[in-house]
Amino acid sequence: MIKVVGLGPGHEQYIIPMASEAVSKATVIIGYHYYFQFIEHLIDPNAICIGKELSEEEKRADIAIEHALKGEKVVVIGSGDASIYAMASIVYQKVAERELSIEVETVPGISAFITAGSKLGAILGHDFCCISLSDLMTPWTTIEKRIIAAAQGDFVTGLYNPKSKKRYWQLQALKNIYLKYRPENTPVAICKQLGRKEENIILTTLSELDVEQVDMFSVVLIGNSQTFRYRDHLITPRGYLNRKPETGQEIQDASFKEIVENLPENNFEKDHLWAAIRCIHTSGDFEYLNYIETSDFAIAKWNDYLKNGGIIVTDVTMVKAGITRAFTGRYNNEVVCMLNDEETLELAAKEGLTRSQAGIKRAAQKYPEALFVVGNAPTALIEIVDQIHAGEISPAGVIGAPVGFINVIESKERLKMVKNTPFALVSERRGGSNFAAAIVNAAFTLDEVSKLESV
């Protein structure tokens, strides 16, 4: 039988009882010669102790198998936990490759990064990962991919094998990558000889990290974007927010904040951008940043218009339903939709119009200076733009978001041609009542842009 035993970081109090028992009952003990000093008090005087160098992991596994086949009680020792960057992997692999029936057991130990986490207080309070910087058996290109993923993922990161005489540049390369994704003041800890009399912990920051202070007996811990230092402790809060949003307004505010944080760079005016953000929020699709078109400062002009009680005319009841009643109630806005009026049905039959077109035509006669919002019917949008072009009405603005295939693009191309009327549209065949209403709600809430620091 082979037991692969983790001895913890070095101090005898860090060796768990299972490990102590396994070592004391072993007839053959194999490991890096440096580690035997930590278990001298546990070793049976008759046990055979075989010490090897750091680079001789495969030899240690082969020797362990050789003695186990002779019926010996074999223990393979390593620091920290035997299954983390240690001997368990190679021992199991060798046994499996040779298809041996040897019983193998892993006895856990306290790993270096766990010890470091305890010494530092609470740096491992949120998601974390460990990366070995040793490229002896793993190509640097693979290690680099993992470094970038961990940095982008904002993981608290433990670094094993951070530096040696021959591997002196990898830690600096990691530092350069992390500085692209983490604040310069991100806390960093260099933890040397943990649990041993030579123990030394250096607290620094990502930008001030001196790689020359790190050696092969060090484990390095890098905090995430939320980690902070208090006295000699590093603390990573359990959550990124003090608590999850609970009310509708809190959830909405958190949603807008997340949208803003993930927007690509752009040069849009704030009012246009706010309309796009509201449409992204409606759809869950960041591509709507490119689908919204507005004339200069249209949303800002409508913000004034609506707050002064301006009238809104919609082509269908779905648009009317999507405009937030709290806003219209606050500013005493009338929202008009004549789609289902008896007179509209009569006009549609008489002139061969669609109901939406007939409803908009009637509304234009009664409210020629309203804000017209079309979220369904291209015929309604064409009616409004044609009347503007003919000088028959002078509306506060037009929102064009009809959706579909027939006359949709043509109606929006007409809208782009208006000169003195503010407009907004959802390009191509995209659109719908929800987007038309979202743009109106953007105009109502333009003041909220100031809450979003990144806008």
C-alpha positions in Angstrom: 0.0 0.0 0.0 1.1 3.6 -0.7 -0.1 6.5 1.3 0.7 10.0 -0.2 0.8 12.3 2.8 0.6 16.0 3.0 2.6 17.4 6.0 1.2 20.9 5.9 3.4 24.0 5.7 6.1 22.7 8.1 5.3 23.2 11.8 4.3 20.0 13.6 1.0 21.6 14.8 0.0 21.8 11.2 0.3 18.1 10.6 -3.2 16.5 10.9 -3.6 13.4 13.1 -4.2 11.1 10.1 -0.9 12.2 8.6 1.0 11.6 11.8 -0.5 8.2 12.2 0.4 7.2 8.6 4.0 8.4 9.0 4.5 6.6 12.3 3.2 3.3 10.9 5.3 3.4 7.7 8.1 1.0 7.0 9.3 3.0 4.0 9.2 6.8 3.8 10.1 8.6 0.5 10.2 12.4 -0.2 12.3 15.5 -0.8 15.1 15.2 1.8 14.4 18.7 3.2 11.0 17.6 4.5 12.2 14.8 6.8 13.2 17.3 9.4 9.6 18.1 10.1 8.6 14.5 10.9 11.7 13.1 12.7 9.6 12.8 15.9 7.1 10.6 14.1 9.4 8.2 12.2 9.8 4.6 13.4 13.5 3.9 14.1 13.3 0.8 11.8 11.7 2.7 8.9 13.7 3.2 5.7 13.9 6.9 4.7 14.7 7.7 1.1 15.4 11.4 0.4 15.4 12.8 -3.2 15.9 16.1 -4.9 13.1 18.4 -6.0 13.3 17.4 -9.6 13.1 13.7 -8.9 9.3 13.3 -8.5 9.1 10.4 -11.0 11.9 8.6 -9.3 10.1 8.9 -5.9 7.0 7.5 -7.4 8.8 4.6 -9.0 10.6 3.8 -5.7 7.4 3.9 -3.8 5.8 1.4 -6.3 8.8 -0.9 -6.0 8.6 -1.1 -2.2 4.8 -1.4 -2.2 5.1 -4.4 -4.5 7.3 -6.0 -1.9 4.5 -5.6 0.7 6.0 -2.6 2.5 3.8 0.1 4.1 5.0 3.0 2.0 4.5 6.7 2.7 5.3 9.4 0.2 5.6 12.7 1.9 5.2 16.3 0.6 4.6 19.7 2.0 1.2 21.3 2.1 -1.6 19.0 0.7 -0.4 15.9 -1.1 -3.0 16.4 -3.9 -2.2 20.1 -4.7 0.9 20.5 -6.9 2.4 17.6 -5.0 3.2 13.9 -5.3 -0.3 12.4 -5.3 -0.8 13.0 -9.1 2.4 11.3 -10.3 2.0 8.3 -7.9 -1.6 7.6 -9.0 -0.6 8.2 -12.7 2.3 5.7 -12.5 0.1 3.0 -10.8 -2.6 3.6 -13.4 -0.2 3.4 -16.4 1.1 0.1 -15.2 -2.4 -1.2 -14.3 -1.2 -2.3 -10.8 -3.5 -3.4 -8.1 -1.6 -1.5 -5.4 -3.9 0.3 -3.0 -3.2 4.1 -3.0 -4.6 6.6 -0.5 -4.1 10.3 -0.2 -3.9 11.8 3.3 -4.7 15.5 3.2 -2.6 18.3 4.5 -3.0 22.0 5.1 -1.9 23.6 1.8 0.3 26.7 1.6 -2.4 28.9 0.2 -4.8 27.9 3.0 -2.1 28.6 5.6 -1.5 32.0 3.9 -5.2 32.7 3.9 -5.3 32.1 7.7 -2.2 34.1 8.4 -3.6 37.0 6.4 -7.0 37.0 8.0 -9.7 36.7 5.3 -8.2 37.2 1.8 -10.0 34.0 0.6 -13.4 35.3 1.5 -14.6 35.1 -2.1 -13.9 33.0 -5.2 -10.2 32.2 -5.6 -7.9 30.1 -7.8 -4.3 28.8 -7.7 -1.8 29.0 -10.5 1.6 27.4 -10.7 4.1 29.5 -12.5 6.4 26.5 -13.1 6.8 25.9 -16.9 8.9 22.8 -16.4 6.0 20.6 -17.4 3.4 23.1 -18.5 4.1 25.4 -21.5 4.2 29.1 -20.7 1.5 29.8 -23.4 -0.9 27.6 -21.4 0.1 29.2 -18.1 -0.4 32.7 -19.7 -3.9 31.8 -20.8 -4.8 30.8 -17.2 -3.3 34.0 -15.8 -5.3 36.1 -18.2 -8.5 34.2 -17.3 -7.9 34.6 -13.6 -7.2 38.3 -13.9 -10.2 38.9 -16.1 -12.4 36.8 -13.8 -11.3 38.9 -10.7 -10.3 35.8 -8.7 -8.2 36.1 -5.6 -5.2 34.3 -6.8 -2.6 32.0 -5.1 0.7 31.6 -6.9 2.7 28.4 -6.4 6.2 28.0 -7.7 6.4 31.8 -8.3 10.2 32.0 -8.7 13.4 30.1 -8.7 17.0 30.6 -9.9 16.1 29.5 -13.4 12.6 30.7 -13.4 13.1 34.4 -12.6 10.9 36.2 -15.2 7.4 34.6 -15.0 6.2 36.4 -11.9 7.0 39.8 -13.5 5.1 38.7 -16.6 2.1 37.8 -14.4 2.3 41.2 -12.7 2.2 43.0 -16.0 -0.9 41.1 -17.0 -2.7 41.7 -13.8 -2.1 45.4 -13.9 -4.2 45.5 -17.0 -7.2 44.2 -15.1 -6.7 45.1 -11.4 -6.2 48.4 -9.6 -2.6 49.3 -8.8 -3.4 49.3 -5.1 -4.7 45.7 -5.1 -3.3 44.1 -2.0 -0.6 41.4 -2.4 1.1 39.2 0.1 4.4 37.4 -0.2 4.3 34.5 2.3 7.6 32.8 3.0 8.4 29.6 4.9 4.8 29.5 6.4 4.6 27.6 9.6 8.4 27.4 10.0 10.7 29.4 12.2 11.9 31.4 9.2 8.3 32.5 8.4 8.1 36.0 6.9 5.1 37.8 5.4 5.5 40.9 3.3 2.3 43.0 2.5 2.5 45.2 -0.5 0.4 46.2 -3.5 0.3 45.0 -7.1 2.1 48.0 -8.5 4.7 47.9 -5.7 5.3 44.1 -5.8 9.0 43.5 -5.9 9.5 40.2 -7.6 13.1 40.0 -6.2 11.6 39.5 -2.7 10.0 36.2 -3.8 11.8 32.9 -3.7 11.0 29.2 -4.1 9.8 28.9 -0.5 7.1 31.6 -1.1 3.5 31.5 -2.0 2.1 34.8 -3.3 -1.6 35.8 -2.8 -3.1 38.6 -4.9 -6.4 40.0 -3.9 -9.4 40.7 -6.1 -10.8 44.2 -6.9 -12.7 44.2 -3.6 -9.9 43.1 -1.3 -8.7 45.6 1.2 -6.1 45.9 3.9 -6.8 46.6 7.6 -3.7 46.7 9.7 -1.9 43.5 9.0 -4.9 41.7 7.6 -6.2 41.3 4.0 -10.0 41.1 3.7 -12.0 40.1 0.7 -15.7 40.8 1.3 -18.0 37.8 0.8 -20.1 39.6 -1.8 -19.4 42.4 -4.3 -22.4 44.3 -2.9 -23.4 44.7 0.7 -26.6 43.0 -0.2 -28.5 42.0 -3.3 -30.9 44.4 -4.7 -34.4 43.7 -3.4 -36.8 46.3 -4.6 -37.8 46.9 -8.2 -35.9 50.2 -8.3 -32.8 48.7 -6.7 -32.8 45.8 -9.3 -33.3 48.3 -12.1 -30.5 50.6 -10.9 -28.2 47.6 -10.5 -29.1 46.5 -14.1 -28.3 49.9 -15.6 -25.0 50.0 -13.6 -24.0 46.6 -15.0 -24.9 47.7 -18.6 -22.9 50.9 -18.3 -19.9 49.0 -16.9 -19.9 46.7 -19.9 -20.5 49.2 -22.7 -17.8 49.4 -25.3 -16.1 52.8 -25.9 -18.3 55.2 -27.8 -18.7 58.9 -28.6 -22.4 59.2 -28.3 -24.1 62.2 -26.6 -25.4 61.3 -23.1 -29.1 61.7 -24.0 -28.7 59.4 -27.1 -26.7 56.9 -25.0 -29.3 56.8 -22.3 -32.0 55.9 -24.9 -29.7 53.1 -26.1 -29.1 51.9 -22.5 -32.9 51.7 -21.9 -33.2 49.6 -25.1 -30.4 47.4 -24.1 -32.1 46.9 -20.7 -35.3 46.0 -22.6 -33.7 43.5 -24.9 -30.7 42.2 -23.0 -28.7 42.8 -26.2 -25.8 45.1 -26.2 -26.0 45.4 -30.0 -28.8 47.9 -29.6 -26.1 50.4 -28.9 -25.7 50.4 -32.7 -29.4 50.1 -33.6 -30.6 53.4 -32.0 -30.5 56.6 -34.1 -31.5 60.0 -32.9 -31.4 63.5 -34.2 -29.3 65.9 -32.2 -30.3 66.1 -28.6 -33.8 64.7 -29.3 -34.0 62.8 -26.0 -33.0 66.0 -24.1 -35.6 68.1 -25.9 -38.3 65.5 -25.1 -37.3 65.5 -21.5 -38.3 69.2 -21.2 -41.4 68.6 -23.3 -42.7 65.7 -21.2 -41.9 67.3 -17.9 -44.0 70.3 -19.0 -47.0 68.0 -19.5 -46.6 67.3 -23.2 -49.1 65.0 -25.0 -48.0 61.6 -26.3 -49.7 59.9 -29.2 -49.1 56.1 -29.8 -50.1 53.9 -32.7 -51.1 50.9 -30.7 -52.2 50.2 -27.1 -49.0 48.1 -26.4 -46.9 51.2 -26.7 -49.3 53.1 -24.4 -49.1 50.3 -21.8 -45.3 50.3 -21.9 -45.0 54.0 -21.0 -44.5 54.1 -17.2 -47.6 55.5 -15.6 -45.7 56.8 -12.6 -44.0 59.3 -15.0 -47.2 60.3 -16.9 -49.0 60.7 -13.5 -46.2 62.8 -12.1 -46.1 65.3 -15.0 -49.8 65.1 -16.0 -49.1 63.7 -19.5 -52.0 62.6 -21.6 -51.3 59.4 -23.6 -53.6 59.1 -26.6 -54.2 56.0 -28.7 -57.1 56.1 -31.2 -56.6 52.7 -32.6 -59.9 51.2 -31.4 -62.1 54.3 -31.7 -65.3 53.8 -33.7 -64.4 56.8 -35.8 -61.0 55.2 -36.6 -62.7 52.1 -37.9 -65.0 54.2 -40.1 -62.1 56.2 -41.5 -60.0 53.1 -42.2 -62.9 51.5 -44.1 -63.8 54.7 -46.0 -60.2 55.6 -47.2 -58.7 52.1 -47.3 -56.2 52.7 -44.5 -54.9 50.3 -41.9 -56.4 50.9 -38.5 -53.1 52.1 -37.1 -52.7 54.6 -39.9 -56.3 55.8 -39.5 -55.8 56.2 -35.8 -52.6 58.2 -36.2 -54.2 60.4 -38.9 -57.1 61.3 -36.6 -54.7 62.0 -33.7 -52.6 64.2 -35.9 -55.6 66.3 -36.7 -56.4 66.7 -33.0 -52.9 66.9 -31.6 -50.6 68.2 -34.3 -47.9 69.2 -31.8 -47.7 66.0 -29.8 -44.9 63.5 -29.5 -45.8 60.7 -31.8 -44.6 57.2 -30.9 -44.9 54.4 -33.4 -44.0 50.9 -32.2 -45.9 48.6 -34.5 -47.2 49.9 -37.8 -45.0 51.3 -40.6 -48.1 52.7 -42.2 -48.7 54.9 -39.1 -45.1 56.2 -39.3 -45.4 56.9 -43.0 -48.6 58.9 -42.3 -46.9 61.0 -39.7 -43.8 61.7 -41.7 -45.8 62.5 -44.9 -47.8 65.1 -42.9 -44.6 66.6 -41.5 -43.2 66.8 -45.0 -46.3 68.4 -46.3 -46.2 71.0 -43.5 -49.6 69.9 -42.1 -48.3 69.2 -38.6 -45.4 70.3 -36.4 -45.0 67.7 -33.7 -42.7 67.8 -30.7 -41.0 64.7 -32.2 -41.4 61.3 -33.7 -40.2 57.9 -32.3 -40.2 55.3 -35.1 -39.8 51.7 -34.0 -42.2 49.7 -36.3 -41.1 46.1 -36.7 -41.6 43.6 -39.5 -40.8 43.3 -43.2 -43.3 45.3 -45.4 -42.6 49.0 -45.6 -40.6 49.0 -42.3 -37.3 50.1 -43.7 -39.0 52.5 -46.1 -40.9 54.2 -43.2 -37.7 54.7 -41.3 -35.8 56.1 -44.3 -38.6 58.7 -44.6 -38.2 59.6 -40.9 -34.5 60.2 -41.3 -35.3 62.9 -43.9 -37.2 65.2 -41.5 -35.3 68.4 -40.9 -36.7 70.4 -38.1 -38.5 67.7 -36.1 -36.6 65.7 -33.4 -36.7 62.0 -34.0 -35.5 58.7 -32.7 -35.7 55.3 -34.4 -34.7 51.7 -34.1 -32.8 50.9 -37.3 -33.5 48.2 -40.0 -36.4 45.8 -39.4 -35.9 45.8 -35.6 -38.2 47.5 -33.2 -41.5 46.9 -31.5 -43.8 48.5 -29.0 -41.4 47.7 -26.0 -38.6 49.7 -27.7 -40.8 52.6 -28.6 -42.0 52.8 -25.0 -38.4 52.4 -23.7 -37.3 55.5 -25.6 -40.2 57.5 -24.2 -39.2 56.3 -20.7 -35.6 57.3 -21.4 -36.8 60.8 -22.2 -38.7 60.9 -18.9 -35.7 59.7 -16.9 -32.8 61.5 -18.6 -31.8 63.0 -15.2 -30.8 59.5 -14.1 -27.8 59.6 -16.4 -26.0 61.5 -13.6 -26.2 58.4 -11.4 -24.1 56.4 -13.8 -20.5 57.6 -13.3 -19.2 55.8 -16.3 -21.5 57.4 -18.8 
